[in-house]
Amino acid sequence: MNKITTAAAIAALLAAPSLQALPGLPDIAVGATAGTAGIGGQVTVGVLPFLNARASVQGFNYGRSINSDGIDYDGKLKLLTYGAYLDVYPFLVGPRISAGLVGNGNKVDLRATCPNTCSVGDVTVTGSNALVTGNLGFRNVAPYLGLGISNPMKGLPFYVGLDAGVLFHGRPKPSLRASGTATVTDAQGNTRENVDLATDPDVQNAIATEQANVSDDIRKYKFYPVVQLSIGWRF
């Protein structure tokens, strides 16, 4: 769990009893969550018998290798979301419909070295200090829609819940850069030595082509599936 997520979860747990002691405030349920959005915490407040308001923050980092158009990247998925939701219970108890807005800090960082040659657009790059880096970004604010089970404001103080939904983060936006010096071979087989990858126009055009190819490869990934398990306590 990253520091931001840990601090938010601890603060919510410590604040809940003191908030509940103030007169006129509704019951408050505080919980921990884990799932595809990461690990974090949430606070739920009852608004009406069929309606709860909920706030959450989650985060997690995960690394893996990614191959795209001839380049082997070391990829790192960095999850960080914080959202506000309304949970509607059509039958007062049982399943709920959840909708909300999420501050979306999710991103993917990419890094590739090319000691054994990288294919960048229509050129090949070889060099021990040749580097291709980039990231995938998403909407800063994204809507969420999903279904859930359990109502923290009903029944026993201890609750276990499950949520499944979709974060509509939009089409991913890739950004790629090349740096270092390397041997560059163009599509016609012409080779140049000690090329500065950050300033060479042919390499920069190839990077632009590579970025367009990556964008085309991932254009269908406009949604992020969210499956979260939660446990908590009502104060």
N, C-alpha and C positions, 0 to 999 in steps of 0.2 A: 504494500500500500504506500503511495507516495505521501510526502509530508502534509500537503494541502488536505488530502482526503482524511488522513489520520486526525489532524487538528480539528477538522469540521465535525467528525464523528464524536470525538471526545467532548468538544464544546457543547454539542447537542445533548449528550448524556448528562453532563454536569448542570446544564441550564434548566432542564426539564422540571426537576422537583421544585426549584425556586420559583419558576414561572407559574407552576400549578398552585403554589401557595397564595398567589395574588388573587383577591376577590374578583369575581365576575368573569374569569377566564375559563374556557371550556377544557374538557379533558385533552391531554396531549399524549400521544403514543410515540415513542422513540425506538428506532430499530436499526439493525445492521443489515446490509445487502451484499450479495455476491452474485455475479453472473457475467454475461457477455459485455456489459457496460463497465465492468470492473468491480472493485470492492469499495464500500463506503457506508454511508449512513443516511437515514431519512427521519423526518418528523411529520406526523400526521395530526391534524386537528379536525374535529367534527364541526360541520357547519349547519347541516340539517339532517334529519333522520336518514335521508337517502343520499347525502352529499358530504364528502370529506375533501379537505384541502391538504396537499402534501408537498413537501420540498425535499430534495435529495441532492447528494453529491457523491460521485464515484470516480475512480481512476485506477489505472493499472498500466504497466509497460510489458511488452512481449516482443521478443526478437526471433527472426527466422530468415532463412535464405530465400531470395526471390529471383527468378530468371525472367527477364523481359527483353525481347528482341536482341538476343546475343550477349547480354550483359548479366553477369551474376552479381546481384546486389546483396549486401547485408542489410536486411530491412528491420526496422523497429516500429511496432505499432504502439503509439502513446495515447492512451485513453484518459480523457478528463471531461466529465460532463456535470453540470449542475442545473437542476430543473425545478419548475413549479407545475403542479398537476391538480386537476380536479378529478376525483373518483366518484362516479355516479353508480348507485345501486338500484337498478330498476325494480328489484323485488325486496328491497330493504336489507335482505341478507343474501348470502351466496355470491355469485359472480358480479363483477363490476366492470364498467367501461371507464377507461382512463384516457384523458387527453391533456396535453400540456405543451409548454415551450421550454426548450432546453438550450442553455448556453453550451456551445459545442467546441471544446478544445481538442477533439480527436484529430490525430494526424499520423502520417507514416513518414519516417525518415529513411532515406536510401543512401547507401555508400558502396562504391565499387572501386577496386584497384585493378589495374590492367597489366600486370607483369607478363601474362601469357596471351595478351591481345583481347581487346574488346571491340565488338562491332558497334559503331556509333553511326546511325543513319547509313550513308553509303561509303563511309571510310572505316578503316581499322586503325586502332591505336594500340601501341605497345610501348611500355615504359615502366620501370620500377617505381617511379613517383607519379605516374599518371593516375588521376583520380576523377571519378564521375560521382557527383553527389546530387541529391535532390530531395524533394518531399512531395507528399500528396496532402492537400488541404481540402476542407469542407466548409459548408456554411457555418458562420459564427453562431447563428441562432437557428434552431431547427425544430419543427413541430414533431410531436410524438402522439401516437395513437395505439392503444392496446387494450388487452383484457386482463383481469386479475381475479384472484381468489383470496378470500378472507377480508374481514372488516376489523381493523385494529380497535375501533371504537365500540364494538359490540362483543358480548360474551366475556370470557375470561380475560384478565389483564394481559396474560402472555399470549402472543399470537405468532403464527407461522403463515407466511403468504407467498404466493407465486404470481409473477407478472410475465406476460408475453406480448410483445408489440413490435412496432417499427419506428425507428428514428429516420425521418425524411431529411437526410443531410445533403441531398442534391448530388449532382455529378461531381466526382472528385476532380480537383484541379492540380495537375502535376507541374512541377518546376524542376528543371535539370540544369546542372552547371558542370563544366570541365575545368580542371586546373592541373598544373605541373607541366613537365616537358616530356615529350615522347616521340617515337618514330610513327609517322602517319603515312598510311598508304591509301590512295584514292581508288575509285571504282575502276580506273584504267590501269591500275598497277603501278602508278608513279609513287615513289617513296621519298619522303623528306625526313631528315634527322633533326633532333633537338628542336622540335616545334613547341612553341608556347601555346598550350591548349586554351588558355583563358582569352587570348587575343587573336588567334589565327582565324581569319574569316571562313575558311573551308570547314574547320572544326566547329565553329559556332553555327554555321548553317546545318552541319550534321547533327549537332545537339538539338537544334530547333526541329529537325525532322524526327529525331528520336522522341522528343517530347510530344510531338503530334501523334506518333505511333502509340506511345504509352497512353495518351489521352483516349485514343480510339479503342484500345484494348480494354479500358476500365470504364467506359462510358455508361455501361448498364448497371454499375454498382451505385445506384442513387439512394439506396435504402440500407440501413444498418439494423439487423435483427437484434432485438433486446429480449433476453430471457433472464429474469432475476428471481432469486430466492431471498426472502426476507424473514428475519425473526426479530421480535421486539417486545416491549412492555408498555402498557398504558398506565399513566400516572394520574 
